[in-house]
């Protein structure tokens, strides 16, 4: 445990068939909120619809989660954390009909693969090596990703930096990198950050203000607490990646968690630190070194109940970033401010990445994709929603209505027939939802599965808004050709737009 080899810990727990405390209670919390639970996958998937004793529950998990000796302990962890989340924020589960633990693990694996730029096998090993706190944070990040496409992110994990995007860029020269960066016309151009700290005897407060292109960016849901209040900002687009409070007054472990957070971050990441009350009592040397890696030159001067704030950057030279410190009896710090030219930052990142040669091949395509207005957020949302089988409101009744007007819905070789489905099942019936979910399971890729969900919603909406359009009751709705045609049309339109608007040469056949 001291070496924090969590993969080995989970392996040992699996071999000894260990049971996590309060497992049955957390599963019951999911069930009473109408979220049936499944464990295992494929033919081994087992449906839990009513509370069972801890002994029976553990036996079920170890019997049906045997593909990897570490799987059963991991499934128990996932259920514990999901029980905690549904008690504190049940809205995170909106659109999820049942808790299929295998698919939740796939979603976490996909998130790690996305962030670290690694394949599935390596992502699984990274997943197994996460500490319990990191595991819970990652799971929360996956659940919260549903709401991070149209507003500022509200991430729950501090160990997973979004700067992986920089690693995926490859360009042939600094000149082309500068030209590609100009494509991000819809990205923010200026970030203004200000902060002020007041220790226990100096007002006992923390203040952080962030503005992107003149628009204030509130830190929704973040309550400043005692210790180090930390906000992490993406220097690429100015979005808030994480916010957390580390009570370094009461706990050295909190200091070590903060140091690990900084260690995970990539160079260039902006880190705002503001002390409230006291942050020095149990601030370890590792935490002070972490602050120095962010450019702090005065963290060694921080003592009991002093006021201190830092607008740091991972990899900055000591003393090169805005910082303010006042002794405990000297009042709060002055307000420090930093203005970041996001356009220049993006150009420098692209240029430095080109010089480093981080990846091989496909550079212009990767950079162009990176600089699209959505910046990959919709892809991420579709991957997460598809993995969790999250569907829009009233999805199943709308599918039932589409099905009632056609001969059936076809995906590949899997058919959901109108007869006798419509006559035997009602739109709101749980068994109909299960049958529809089974149809969607034919598509193995989570993002593609979510596209199929969206396609069905569009077909339903077209029928509702245009009553004169009628589906043929003697034909099936074959989703695969519809989606392929939509992709082809979109790609042709996007290529034409890039060539005319940005003068960016794109090969329509290869991208």
For each residue, the residues with C-beta under 8 A, 3 or more apart:
1: 4 9
2:
3:
4: 1 131
5: 8 9 129
6: 9 10 128 129 130 131 132
7: 10 11 70 125 128 129
8: 5 11 12
9: 1 5 6 12 13
10: 6 7 13 14 70 73 74 128
11: 7 8 14 15 69 70
12: 8 9 15 16
13: 9 10 16 18 70 73
14: 10 11 17 18 62 68 69 70 71 72 73
15: 11 12 69
16: 12 13
17: 14 58 62 72
18: 13 14 73
19: 23 54 58 76
20: 23 73 76 77 80
21:
22: 25 26 80 83
23: 19 20 26 27 54 57 58 76 79 80
24: 27 28 51 52 53 54 57
25: 22 28 29 83
26: 22 23 29 30 79 80 82 83 84
27: 23 24 30 31 37 48 51 52 57 79 83
28: 24 25 31 32 51
29: 25 26 32 33 83 86 87
30: 26 27 33 35 37 79 82 83 86 99
31: 27 28 34 35 36 37 48 49 50 51
32: 28 29
33: 29 30 86 90 93
34: 31
35: 30 31 86 93 96 97 98 99
36: 31 47 48 49 97 98 99
37: 27 30 31 47 48 79 98 99 101
38: 45 46 47 48 98 99 100 101 102
39: 45 46 48 60 61 64 65 75 101 102
40: 44 45 46 64 65 102
41: 44 45 67 102
42: 45
43:
44: 40 41 64 65 66
45: 38 39 40 41 42 64 100 102
46: 38 39 40 60 63 64
47: 36 37 38
48: 27 31 36 37 38 39 52 57 60
49: 31 36
50: 31
51: 24 27 28 31
52: 24 27 48 56 57 60
53: 24 56 57
54: 19 23 24 57 58
55: 58 59
56: 52 53 59 60
57: 23 24 27 48 52 53 54 60 61
58: 17 19 23 54 55 61 62 76
59: 55 56 62 63
60: 39 46 48 52 56 57 63 64
61: 39 57 58 64 65 72 75 76
62: 14 17 58 59 65 66 72
63: 46 59 60 66
64: 39 40 44 45 46 60 61
65: 39 40 44 61 62 71 72 75 101
66: 44 62 63 71 72
67: 41 71
68: 14 71
69: 11 14 15 72
70: 7 10 11 13 14 73 74 128
71: 14 65 66 67 68 74 75 105
72: 14 17 61 62 65 66 69 75 76
73: 10 13 14 18 20 70 76 77
74: 10 70 71 77 78 105 127 128
75: 39 61 65 71 72 78 79 101 105
76: 19 20 23 58 61 72 73 79 80
77: 20 73 74 80 81 132 135 136
78: 74 75 81 82 101 104 105 135 139
79: 23 26 27 30 37 75 76 82 83 99 101
80: 20 22 23 26 76 77 83 84
81: 77 78 84 85 135 136 139 140
82: 26 30 78 79 85 86 99 104 139
83: 22 25 26 27 29 30 79 80 86 87
84: 26 80 81 87 88 136
85: 81 82 88 89 92 93 139 140 143
86: 29 30 33 35 82 83 89 90 92 93
87: 29 83 84 90
88: 84 85
89: 85 86 92
90: 33 86 87 93
91: 94
92: 85 86 89 140 143 144 146
93: 33 35 85 86 90 96 143
94: 91 146 390 393
95: 146 385 390 391 392 393 395
96: 35 93 99 388 389 390
97: 35 36 389 391 430 433 434 437
98: 35 36 37 38 389
99: 30 35 36 37 38 79 82 96 104
100: 38 45 103 104 389
101: 37 38 39 65 75 78 79 104 105
102: 38 39 40 41 45 105 106
103: 100 106 107 387 388 389
104: 78 82 99 100 101 107 108 139 142 387 388
105: 71 74 75 78 101 102 108 109 127
106: 102 103 109 110 387 446
107: 103 104 110 111 142 383 384 387 388 446
108: 104 105 111 112 127 135 138 139 142
109: 105 106 112 113 120 123 124 127
110: 106 107 113 114 123 383 384 387 446
111: 107 108 114 115 138 141 142 145 160 384
112: 108 109 115 116 118 123 126 127 138 160
113: 109 110 116 117 118 119 120 122 123
114: 110 111 117 164 380 383
115: 111 112 160 161 162 164
116: 112 113 122 123 126 164
117: 113 114 164 167 168
118: 112 113 122 123 126
119: 113 122 123
120: 109 113 123 124
121: 124 125
122: 113 116 118 119 125 126
123: 109 110 112 113 116 118 119 120 126 127
124: 109 120 121 127 128
125: 7 121 122 128 129
126: 112 116 118 122 123 129 130
127: 74 105 108 109 112 123 124 130 135 138
128: 6 7 10 70 74 124 125
129: 5 6 7 125 126
130: 6 126 127 134 135 138 159
131: 4 6 134 135
132: 6 77 135 136
133: 136 137 257
134: 130 131 137 138 157 159
135: 77 78 81 108 127 130 131 132 138 139
136: 77 81 84 132 133 139 140
137: 133 134 140 141 156 157 158 159 160
138: 108 111 112 127 130 134 135 141 142 157 159 160
139: 78 81 82 85 104 108 135 136 142 143
140: 81 85 92 136 137 143 144 156 157
141: 111 137 138 144 145 155 156 157 160
142: 104 107 108 111 138 139 145 384 387 388
143: 85 92 93 139 140 146 388
144: 92 140 141 147 148 153 154 155 156
145: 111 141 142 148 380 381 384
146: 92 94 95 143 381 384 385 390
147: 144 150 151 154
148: 144 145 151 152 153 154 155 377 380 381
149: 374 377 378 380 381
150: 147
151: 147 148 154
152: 148 217 218 220 239 240
153: 144 148 239 240 241
154: 144 147 148 151 220 221
155: 141 144 148 158 240 241 242
156: 137 140 141 144
157: 134 137 138 140 141 160 242
158: 137 155 230 232 242 244 261 264
159: 130 134 137 138 260 261 264
160: 111 112 115 137 138 141 157 264
161: 115 164 232 241 264 265 266 269
162: 115 165 234 241
163: 166 167 234 236 265 266 268 269
164: 114 115 116 117 161 167 168 266
165: 162 168 169 236 370 375 376
166: 163 169 236 266 268 349 353 358
167: 117 163 164 353 358 359
168: 117 164 165 358 359 366 370
169: 165 166 177 349 350 353 354 358 359 363 366 367 370
170: 353 354 357 358 359 360 361 362 363 366 367
171: 174 176 177 180 350 353 354 363 364 367
172: 176 354 363
173: 176 177 354
174: 171 177 178 351 354 355
175: 178 179
176: 171 172 173 179 180 354 363 364
177: 169 171 173 174 180 181 347 350 351 353 354 367
178: 174 175 181 182 347 350 351
179: 175 176 182
180: 171 176 177 183 350 364 367 368 371 504
181: 177 178 184 343 346 347 350 367 371
182: 178 179 185 502
183: 180 367 368 371 502 504
184: 181 187 343 346 371
185: 182
186: 373
187: 184 236 237 342 343 346 371 373 375
188: 191 212 213 237 238 342
189: 213 341 342 343
190: 212 213 214 339 340 341 342
191: 188 210 211 212 233 235 238 270 339 340 342
192: 209 210 211 337 338 339 340
193: 208 209 210 211 233 270 272 311 337 338 339 340
194: 207 208 209 335 336 337 338
195: 206 207 208 209 272 274 309 310 311 335 336
196: 205 206 207 274 309 324 332 333 334 335 336
197: 205 206 207 274 275 276 307 308 309 324 326 332 333
198: 202 203 204 205 206 276 307 331 332 333
199: 202 203 204 275 276 277 278 305 306 307 308 326 328 332
200: 204 277 278 305 328
201: 204 305 328 329
202: 198 199 307 326 328 330 331 332
203: 198 199 331 332
204: 198 199 200 201 276 277
205: 196 197 198 224 276 332
206: 195 196 197 198 224 229 274 275 276 309
207: 194 195 196 197 274 335
208: 193 194 195 219 229 231 272 274
209: 192 193 194 195 216
210: 191 192 193 216 217 219 231 233 238 240
211: 191 192 193 214 215 216 217
212: 188 190 191 215 217 238
213: 188 189 190
214: 190 211
215: 211 212
216: 209 210 211
217: 152 210 211 212 238 240
218: 152
219: 208 210 222 231 240 243
220: 152 154
221: 154
222: 219 231 243
223: 245
224: 205 206 229 245 274 276
225: 229 245 247 276
226: 245 247 249 250 276 277 278 279
227: 245 246 247 248 249 250 254 275 276 277 278 279
228: 245 246 248 258 273 274 275 279 283 287
229: 206 208 224 225 243 244 245 273 274 275 276
230: 158 242 243 244 245 246 258 261 271 272 273
231: 208 210 219 222 240 242 243 271 272
232: 158 161 240 241 242 243 261 265 269 270 271 272
233: 191 193 210 238 239 240 241 269 270 271 272
234: 162 163 237 238 239 240 241 269 270
235: 191 238 268 269 270 313 340 342 345 349
236: 163 165 166 187 342 345 346 349 375
237: 187 188 234 342 375
238: 188 191 210 212 217 233 234 235 340 342
239: 152 153 233 234
240: 152 153 155 210 217 219 231 232 233 234 243
241: 153 155 161 162 232 233 234 269
242: 155 157 158 230 231 232 261
243: 219 222 229 230 231 232 240
244: 158 229 230 261
245: 223 224 225 226 227 228 229 230
246: 227 228 230 254 255 257 258
247: 225 226 227 250 251 254
248: 227 228 251 252 254 255 258 279 280 281 282 283 287
249: 226 227 277 278 279 280 281 282
250: 226 227 247 254 281 282
251: 247 248 254 255 282
252: 248 255 256 282 284
253: 256 257
254: 227 246 247 248 250 251 257 258 282
255: 246 248 251 252 258 259 282 283 284 286 287
256: 252 253 259 260 284 286 287
257: 133 246 253 254 260 261
258: 228 230 246 248 254 255 261 262 287 290
259: 255 256 262 263 284 286 287 289 290
260: 159 256 257 263 264
261: 158 159 230 232 242 244 257 258 264 265 290
262: 258 259 265 271 290 291 293 294 314
263: 259 260 290
264: 158 159 160 161 260 261
265: 161 163 232 261 262 269 271 314
266: 161 163 164 166 269 314
267: 314 315
268: 163 166 235 313 314 315 345 349
269: 161 163 232 233 234 235 241 265 266 313 314
270: 191 193 232 233 234 235 311 312 313 340
271: 230 231 232 233 262 265 294 310 312 313 314
272: 193 195 208 230 231 232 233 309 310 311 312
273: 228 229 230 291 294 308 309 310 312
274: 195 196 197 206 207 208 224 228 229 308 309 310
275: 197 199 206 227 228 229 278 279 280 302 306 307 308 309
276: 197 198 199 204 205 206 224 225 226 227 229 279
277: 199 200 204 226 227 249 305
278: 199 200 226 227 249 275 281 304 305 306
279: 226 227 228 248 249 275 276 283 302 306 308
280: 248 249 275 283 302 303 304 305 306
281: 248 249 250 278 304
282: 248 249 250 251 252 254 255
283: 228 248 255 279 280 287 288 302
284: 252 255 256 259 287 288
285: 288 289
286: 255 256 259 289 290
287: 228 248 255 256 258 259 283 284 290 291
288: 283 284 285 291 292 299 300 302
289: 259 285 286 292 293
290: 258 259 261 262 263 286 287 293 294
291: 262 273 287 288 294 296 299 310 312
292: 288 289 295 296 297 299 318
293: 262 289 290 314 315
294: 262 271 273 290 291 310 312 313 314 316 321
295: 292 310 312 313 316 317 318 319 320 321 323
296: 291 292 299 310 312 318 321 323
297: 292 318 319 323
298: 301 302 308 323 325
299: 288 291 292 296 302 308 310
300: 288
301: 298 306 325
302: 275 279 280 283 288 298 299 306 308 325
303: 280 306 327 328
304: 278 280 281 328
305: 199 200 201 277 278 280 328
306: 199 275 278 279 280 301 302 303 325 326 327 328
307: 197 198 199 202 275 324 325 326 328 330 331 332 333
308: 197 199 273 274 275 279 298 299 302 323 324 325 326 333
309: 195 196 197 206 272 273 274 275 323 324 333 336
310: 195 271 272 273 274 291 294 295 296 299 321 322 323
311: 193 195 270 272 321 322 323 336 337 338
312: 270 271 272 273 291 294 295 296 316 321 323
313: 235 268 269 270 271 294 295 316 321
314: 262 265 266 267 268 269 271 293 294
315: 267 268 293
316: 294 295 312 313 320 321
317: 295 320
318: 292 295 296 297
319: 295 297 323
320: 295 316 317
321: 294 295 296 310 311 312 313 316 338
322: 310 311 336 337 338
323: 295 296 297 298 308 309 310 311 312 319 336
324: 196 197 307 308 309 333 334 336
325: 298 301 302 306 307 308 333
326: 197 199 202 306 307 308 330 331 332 333
327: 303 306 330
328: 199 200 201 202 303 304 305 306 307
329: 201
330: 202 307 326 327
331: 198 202 203 307 326
332: 196 197 198 199 202 203 205 307 326
333: 196 197 198 307 308 309 324 325 326 336
334: 196 324
335: 194 195 196 207
336: 194 195 196 309 311 322 323 324 333
337: 192 193 194 311 322
338: 192 193 194 311 321 322
339: 190 191 192 193
340: 190 191 192 193 235 238 270 345
341: 189 190 344 345
342: 187 188 189 190 191 235 236 237 238 345 346
343: 181 184 187 189 346 347
344: 341 347 348
345: 235 236 268 340 341 342 348 349
346: 181 184 187 236 342 343 349 350 371
347: 177 178 181 343 344 350 351
348: 344 345 351 352
349: 166 169 235 236 268 345 346 352 353
350: 169 171 177 178 180 181 346 347 353 354 367
351: 174 177 178 347 348 354 355
352: 348 349 355 356
353: 166 167 169 170 171 177 349 350 356 358
354: 169 170 171 172 173 174 176 177 350 351 357 363
355: 174 351 352
356: 352 353
357: 170 354 360
358: 166 167 168 169 170 353
359: 167 168 169 170 362 363 366
360: 170 357
361: 170
362: 170 359 365 366
363: 169 170 171 172 176 354 359 366 367
364: 171 176 180 367 368 504 506
365: 362 368 369 506 511
366: 168 169 170 359 362 363 369 370
367: 169 170 171 177 180 181 183 350 363 364 370 371
368: 180 183 364 365 371 372 498 504 506
369: 365 366 372 376
370: 165 168 169 366 367 375 376
371: 180 181 183 184 187 346 367 368 375
372: 368 369 375 376
373: 186 187
374: 149 377 378 379
375: 165 187 236 237 370 371 372
376: 165 369 370 372 379 380
377: 148 149 374 380 381
378: 149 374 381 382
379: 374 376 382 383 447
380: 114 145 148 149 376 377 383 384
381: 145 146 148 149 377 378 384 385
382: 378 379 385 386 446 447 450 451
383: 107 110 114 379 380 386 387 446 447 450
384: 107 110 111 142 145 146 380 381 387 388 390 446
385: 95 146 381 382 388 390 391 446 450 453
386: 382 383 389 390 445 446 447 448 449 450 453
387: 103 104 106 107 110 142 383 384 446
388: 96 103 104 107 142 143 384 385
389: 96 97 98 100 103 386 437 440
390: 94 95 96 146 384 385 386
391: 95 97 385 395 396 453
392: 95 395 453 457
393: 94 95
394: 397 398
395: 95 391 392 398 399 453 456 457
396: 391 399 400 427 428 432 433 436
397: 394 400 401 427 428
398: 394 395 401 402 456 457 460
399: 395 396 402 403 409 436 456 460
400: 396 397 403 404 422 425 426 427 432
401: 397 398 404 405 427 460 463
402: 398 399 405 406 409 456 459 460 463 471 477
403: 399 400 406 408 409 416 418 421 422
404: 400 401 418 422
405: 401 402 463 470 471 473
406: 402 403 409 418 471 472 473 475 476 477
407: 417 418 472 473 474 475 476
408: 403 415 416 417 418 476 477
409: 399 402 403 406 415 416 439 456 476 477 479
410: 414 415 416 476 477 478 479 480
411: 414 439 440 442 443 452 479 480
412: 442 443 480
413: 442
414: 410 411 439 442
415: 408 409 410 476
416: 403 408 409 410 421 435 436 439
417: 407 408 420 421
418: 403 404 406 407 408 421 422
419: 422 423
420: 417 423 424
421: 403 416 417 418 424 425 432 435
422: 400 403 404 418 419 425
423: 419 420
424: 420 421
425: 400 421 422 429 431 432 435
426: 400 429 432
427: 396 397 400 401 432
428: 396 397 432
429: 425 426 432 433
430: 97 433 434
431: 425 434 435
432: 396 400 421 425 426 427 428 429 435 436
433: 97 396 429 430 436 437
434: 97 430 431 437 438
435: 416 421 425 431 432 438 439
436: 396 399 416 432 433 439 440
437: 97 389 433 434 440 441
438: 434 435 441
439: 409 411 414 416 435 436 442
440: 389 411 436 437 443 449 452 453
441: 437 438 449
442: 411 412 413 414 439
443: 411 412 440 448 449 452
444: 448 449
445: 386 448 449
446: 106 107 110 382 383 384 385 386 387 449 450
447: 379 382 383 386 450 451
448: 386 443 444 445 451 452 483
449: 386 440 441 443 444 445 446 452 453
450: 382 383 385 386 446 447 453 454
451: 382 447 448 454 455 483
452: 411 440 443 448 449 455 456 479 483
453: 385 386 391 392 395 440 449 450 456 457
454: 450 451 457 458
455: 451 452 458 459 479 482 483 486
456: 395 398 399 402 409 452 453 459 460 479
457: 392 395 398 453 454 460 461
458: 454 455 461 462
459: 402 455 456 462 463 471 477
460: 398 399 401 402 456 457 463 464
461: 457 458 464 465
462: 458 459 465 466 469
463: 401 402 405 459 460 466 467 469 470 471
464: 460 461 467
465: 461 462
466: 462 463 469
467: 463 464
468:
469: 462 463 466
470: 405 463
471: 402 405 406 459 463 475 477
472: 406 407 475
473: 405 406 407
474: 407
475: 406 407 471 472
476: 406 407 408 409 410 415
477: 402 406 408 409 410 459 471 482
478: 410 481 482
479: 409 410 411 452 455 456 482 483
480: 410 411 412 483 484
481: 478 484 485
482: 455 477 478 479 485 486
483: 448 451 452 455 479 480 486 487
484: 480 481 487 488
485: 481 482 488 489
486: 455 482 483 489 490
487: 483 484 490 491
488: 484 485 491 492
489: 485 486 492 493
490: 486 487 493 494
491: 487 488 494 495 508 511
492: 488 489 495 496 508
493: 489 490 496 497
494: 490 491 497 498
495: 491 492 498 499 506 508
496: 492 493 499 500
497: 493 494 500 501
498: 368 494 495 501 502 504 506
499: 495 496 502 503 504 505 506
500: 496 497
501: 497 498
502: 182 183 498 499
503: 499
504: 180 183 364 368 498 499
505: 499
506: 364 365 368 495 498 499 511
507: 510 511
508: 491 492 495 511
509:
510: 507
511: 365 491 506 507 508
